């Protein structure tokens, strides 16, 4: 119930979203496209690039929560 202390527009995100689960779901979704990997190095390379893409989205503007005074 601690999520109720946040502004109403943030409560849905806090209540329903687990960031680690979202990242894992994205990794699973994008690696399913490839199917089988010939070696572990290629799997790690793809996973690393996916994680870099996710990080770039968060750093360059898409904010999880924004606190605006107004």
Buried (B, 14 or more C-beta within 10 A) or exposed (E): EEEEEBEEEBEEEBEEEEEEEEBEEBBEEBBEEEEEEEEEEEBEEBEEEBEEEBEEEEEEEEEEEEEEEE
